[in-house]
């Protein structure tokens, strides 16, 4: 969540940051509430490996979507940490 939030803060327009951060936090809440029972159901009926395979597949899909939709932003390197 920390990496996602830092990307969001650095890449999002200032006017949309608060709304986008709220959306990310809400999504994590929904995933926590819906994800646990779903993984428990899959593990019970299809074996523990089915849940881990589904998580891996979803992470791969997310990686491809992130790589496709996050724009190439110029990197600003600051050596001043004051």
N, C-alpha and C positions, 0 to 999 in steps of 0.2 A: 504494500500500500504506500510505503514511503517513496519508492521510486516513481510510482504513478502520480502521486501528488506533486512531487518536485517537477516532473515533466509538465504536468497540467499548469502549475504556477508559472513556469518559464515560457510555455508556448501559447497559452490562452490569452486572448485579448483582456485587458483590465476590466472591461465592462461585463465580461462573462465569467470571470474567475469564481466568484462566490456561487453562482448557480451551478457551475461545473463541479466544483468541490462538493457541494451538497448532493449532486447526482452520484458522484463516485462513492460517497459515504453511504447513501441510501442503497446503492447496488451491493455494497459489501454486506449490509444488513440483510437484504433479501437473500443473497447467496448463502449466508450463514443459516438463515431460518429454513430455506427450502433445500439447501444442499445436503445437510446432515440426514434428514429422513430419506432423501433420494438415494444417497450412497448406502445407507443402512439397508434399504429395500433391495438394491442391486446386490449387495454383499450377501444378504440372506438367501436370495433366490438364485443367483448365478455364480456365487463364489466371490471371495475377496478381490480377486484379480480383475473382475469386471469393473469394479469401482475405480481402481487405479488406472485401468486402461481408458475409461471414460474421462477421467481428469486429465490424463496425458493428451488425449485427443482434443479436448477443449482448450488446453494450453497451447497446443500446436496451432489450432485455428486462431486463437487470440494473437499469437506471435505473428502469423501471416497478416492478420488484419492490422495490427499495430505497425508492422513494417510497411504496409501499403498505404496507410492513411496519415501517419505522422510525417509532416513535411520536413525536409532537410533544413534545419535551422542553423544559421551561422553560430559557431561556438564563440562565446565571449569568455576569455580567460583573464581572470583578474588576480594579480599577485598581491594586491593590497587587501588585507583582511581586517581593516580597521572599522 
